[in-house]
Amino acid sequence: MRYASLFRTPASRCAALLVLTALIAATASGKAPDGIENRCGWFVNPSPGNASLLDRDGEWTVAMQGGHQAEGNWPSIDKKQWVAYGGTGYGYGCTCMRVVTDAEEDTIKRIVSSQSKPLLQCRRDPKLTEPRL
C-alpha cells in the first residue's frame, strides 16, 4: 500500500479529484484530451481539391481548392460503397474518421485515421441527410 500515502492529505485528495473530474469531462464531451474526435457521416468529394464531412453536427470542410487542406489522408472508401457521379470518380460515401476539428471555422484540421462504412449505415441514421450532387 505504498500509494495510499499519496492520498493522506486533503490537498492530495483534492488534486486527485480535480484530475479525475477533468478526465470525466473530456470523455463526456466526446473529445479525447488530445482533441481527437470520432466523427461519422458522409464524406463528399464533389470536385478536384474539394471535400467535406457531413455529420450530425453539420458540414465540416476537409479541403477547399486553393484554400484549407486538412493534414492527413482522406478516407479510402470501398468502390462498392461509393456513389460516383459524372463518371469522374467524384461523389460520396459513408465513413467514420478520427479527426481534430476547429469548431469556430467548421473545419477538420487533421485526419488521424478513417474507416469506410456501408452506405446503409449513413442512410439509416435519422440525423444524416444523404448528399444530392
Summary of the structure (lengths in Angstrom):
residues: 133
radius of gyration: 19.9
end to end distance: 63.5
largest distance: 69.1
contacts: 334
relative contact order: 0.18
helix: 25%
strand: 40%
